Amino acid sequence: MAATWPSALVAPEAVAAQLLGVLWLVPVTTGPWGAAAIAAASSEETIKCEDLKLGQYICKDPKINNATQEPVNCTNYTAHVPCFPAPNITCKDFGGNETHFTGNEVGFLKPISCRNVNGYSYKVAVALSLFLGWLGADRFYLGYPALGLLKFCTVGFCGIGSLIDFILISMQIVGPSDGSSYIIDYYGTRLTRLSITNETFRKTQLYP
């Protein structure tokens, strides 16, 4: 005799079907935004788009000028890239208008640092210093005619000055005379000088 389920109970097949239906209806957020869109959507406070947290927006890479290897809109050592808030985020745009974004609209422009260049190539300077440094070609190229002439007359200070200049130029310690920066590939290897000034905070070292 086959056993029958009581009317108050639900067959296991029915329970499994209900669970499968629930899981099927649960929305899943995918794509480059990830869980940031869900977290941002739960926030009811309207803030400026510039104040969004990291991960709640995506910024495009800057458009690089092939001649200068710097962002095309670089002005006063600062450039701007467009940033797109994640879908379902509501924030205030440029004009202070409250906007509900879908992920395809520009919410704000993020400032990034850039450098002032004036046509002096780092690769050319290093090559001149290596092969023609004893003639002062590197100093002439960088805008130091007096030192270039002195190196030319002394054959690179008997080779010692040429070696020193090659090290200084390779380490980017000696740059163009006008104070500009070398033209170096934007995504290449660059040296960043770190210095301590009155505006720099120096963290106290804690020793055990």
Contacts in CASP RR format, 6 or more apart in sequence:
PFRMAT RR
TARGET T0000
AUTHOR 0000-0000-0000
METHOD contacts of the structure
MODEL  1
MAATWPSALVAPEAVAAQLLGVLWLVPVTTGPWGAAAIAAASSEETIKCE
DLKLGQYICKDPKINNATQEPVNCTNYTAHVPCFPAPNITCKDFGGNETH
FTGNEVGFLKPISCRNVNGYSYKVAVALSLFLGWLGADRFYLGYPALGLL
KFCTVGFCGIGSLIDFILISMQIVGPSDGSSYIIDYYGTRLTRLSITNET
FRKTQLYP
5 11 0 8 1.000
29 35 0 8 1.000
29 37 0 8 1.000
29 38 0 8 1.000
32 58 0 8 1.000
33 55 0 8 1.000
33 58 0 8 1.000
33 86 0 8 1.000
33 87 0 8 1.000
33 103 0 8 1.000
36 53 0 8 1.000
36 55 0 8 1.000
36 56 0 8 1.000
36 86 0 8 1.000
37 56 0 8 1.000
37 86 0 8 1.000
37 87 0 8 1.000
37 88 0 8 1.000
37 89 0 8 1.000
39 56 0 8 1.000
40 52 0 8 1.000
40 56 0 8 1.000
40 85 0 8 1.000
40 86 0 8 1.000
40 88 0 8 1.000
40 89 0 8 1.000
41 88 0 8 1.000
41 89 0 8 1.000
46 90 0 8 1.000
46 91 0 8 1.000
46 92 0 8 1.000
46 98 0 8 1.000
47 91 0 8 1.000
47 92 0 8 1.000
48 91 0 8 1.000
48 92 0 8 1.000
48 96 0 8 1.000
48 108 0 8 1.000
49 57 0 8 1.000
49 83 0 8 1.000
49 85 0 8 1.000
49 91 0 8 1.000
49 92 0 8 1.000
49 93 0 8 1.000
49 107 0 8 1.000
49 108 0 8 1.000
50 108 0 8 1.000
50 110 0 8 1.000
51 91 0 8 1.000
52 85 0 8 1.000
52 89 0 8 1.000
52 91 0 8 1.000
55 86 0 8 1.000
56 85 0 8 1.000
56 86 0 8 1.000
56 89 0 8 1.000
57 83 0 8 1.000
57 84 0 8 1.000
57 85 0 8 1.000
57 86 0 8 1.000
57 89 0 8 1.000
57 107 0 8 1.000
58 83 0 8 1.000
58 84 0 8 1.000
58 86 0 8 1.000
59 81 0 8 1.000
59 82 0 8 1.000
59 83 0 8 1.000
59 84 0 8 1.000
59 110 0 8 1.000
60 81 0 8 1.000
60 82 0 8 1.000
60 83 0 8 1.000
60 84 0 8 1.000
61 81 0 8 1.000
62 71 0 8 1.000
62 72 0 8 1.000
62 73 0 8 1.000
62 79 0 8 1.000
62 81 0 8 1.000
62 112 0 8 1.000
62 186 0 8 1.000
63 71 0 8 1.000
63 72 0 8 1.000
63 73 0 8 1.000
64 70 0 8 1.000
64 71 0 8 1.000
64 72 0 8 1.000
64 186 0 8 1.000
65 71 0 8 1.000
65 72 0 8 1.000
67 119 0 8 1.000
67 183 0 8 1.000
68 74 0 8 1.000
68 117 0 8 1.000
68 119 0 8 1.000
68 183 0 8 1.000
69 117 0 8 1.000
69 183 0 8 1.000
69 184 0 8 1.000
69 185 0 8 1.000
69 186 0 8 1.000
70 79 0 8 1.000
70 114 0 8 1.000
70 115 0 8 1.000
70 117 0 8 1.000
70 186 0 8 1.000
71 79 0 8 1.000
71 81 0 8 1.000
71 112 0 8 1.000
71 114 0 8 1.000
72 79 0 8 1.000
73 79 0 8 1.000
73 80 0 8 1.000
74 114 0 8 1.000
74 115 0 8 1.000
74 116 0 8 1.000
77 113 0 8 1.000
77 114 0 8 1.000
77 115 0 8 1.000
77 116 0 8 1.000
78 111 0 8 1.000
78 112 0 8 1.000
78 113 0 8 1.000
78 114 0 8 1.000
79 111 0 8 1.000
79 112 0 8 1.000
79 113 0 8 1.000
79 114 0 8 1.000
80 109 0 8 1.000
80 110 0 8 1.000
80 111 0 8 1.000
80 112 0 8 1.000
81 109 0 8 1.000
81 110 0 8 1.000
81 112 0 8 1.000
82 106 0 8 1.000
82 107 0 8 1.000
82 109 0 8 1.000
82 110 0 8 1.000
83 106 0 8 1.000
83 107 0 8 1.000
83 108 0 8 1.000
83 109 0 8 1.000
83 110 0 8 1.000
84 101 0 8 1.000
84 103 0 8 1.000
84 104 0 8 1.000
84 105 0 8 1.000
84 106 0 8 1.000
84 107 0 8 1.000
85 91 0 8 1.000
85 101 0 8 1.000
85 103 0 8 1.000
85 105 0 8 1.000
85 107 0 8 1.000
86 101 0 8 1.000
86 103 0 8 1.000
87 101 0 8 1.000
87 102 0 8 1.000
87 103 0 8 1.000
88 100 0 8 1.000
88 101 0 8 1.000
88 102 0 8 1.000
89 100 0 8 1.000
89 101 0 8 1.000
90 98 0 8 1.000
90 99 0 8 1.000
90 100 0 8 1.000
90 101 0 8 1.000
91 98 0 8 1.000
91 99 0 8 1.000
91 101 0 8 1.000
91 107 0 8 1.000
92 98 0 8 1.000
92 99 0 8 1.000
93 99 0 8 1.000
93 107 0 8 1.000
93 108 0 8 1.000
94 107 0 8 1.000
94 108 0 8 1.000
99 105 0 8 1.000
99 107 0 8 1.000
101 107 0 8 1.000
115 181 0 8 1.000
116 179 0 8 1.000
116 180 0 8 1.000
116 181 0 8 1.000
117 180 0 8 1.000
117 181 0 8 1.000
117 182 0 8 1.000
117 183 0 8 1.000
118 176 0 8 1.000
118 178 0 8 1.000
118 180 0 8 1.000
119 180 0 8 1.000
119 183 0 8 1.000
120 141 0 8 1.000
120 142 0 8 1.000
120 175 0 8 1.000
120 176 0 8 1.000
120 180 0 8 1.000
120 182 0 8 1.000
120 183 0 8 1.000
121 182 0 8 1.000
121 183 0 8 1.000
122 172 0 8 1.000
122 182 0 8 1.000
122 183 0 8 1.000
122 184 0 8 1.000
124 141 0 8 1.000
125 138 0 8 1.000
125 141 0 8 1.000
125 142 0 8 1.000
125 169 0 8 1.000
125 175 0 8 1.000
125 182 0 8 1.000
126 166 0 8 1.000
126 169 0 8 1.000
126 170 0 8 1.000
128 137 0 8 1.000
128 138 0 8 1.000
128 141 0 8 1.000
129 137 0 8 1.000
129 138 0 8 1.000
129 162 0 8 1.000
129 165 0 8 1.000
129 166 0 8 1.000
129 169 0 8 1.000
129 170 0 8 1.000
130 166 0 8 1.000
132 138 0 8 1.000
133 139 0 8 1.000
133 151 0 8 1.000
133 156 0 8 1.000
133 162 0 8 1.000
133 165 0 8 1.000
133 166 0 8 1.000
134 151 0 8 1.000
134 155 0 8 1.000
134 156 0 8 1.000
134 159 0 8 1.000
134 162 0 8 1.000
135 151 0 8 1.000
135 152 0 8 1.000
135 156 0 8 1.000
136 147 0 8 1.000
136 148 0 8 1.000
136 149 0 8 1.000
136 151 0 8 1.000
136 152 0 8 1.000
136 156 0 8 1.000
136 162 0 8 1.000
137 148 0 8 1.000
138 148 0 8 1.000
138 165 0 8 1.000
138 166 0 8 1.000
138 169 0 8 1.000
139 145 0 8 1.000
139 147 0 8 1.000
139 148 0 8 1.000
139 151 0 8 1.000
139 165 0 8 1.000
140 148 0 8 1.000
142 169 0 8 1.000
142 174 0 8 1.000
142 175 0 8 1.000
142 176 0 8 1.000
142 177 0 8 1.000
143 176 0 8 1.000
143 177 0 8 1.000
143 178 0 8 1.000
144 177 0 8 1.000
150 157 0 8 1.000
151 157 0 8 1.000
151 161 0 8 1.000
151 162 0 8 1.000
151 165 0 8 1.000
156 162 0 8 1.000
165 174 0 8 1.000
168 174 0 8 1.000
169 175 0 8 1.000
171 191 0 8 1.000
172 182 0 8 1.000
172 191 0 8 1.000
175 181 0 8 1.000
175 182 0 8 1.000
176 182 0 8 1.000
184 190 0 8 1.000
196 202 0 8 1.000
END
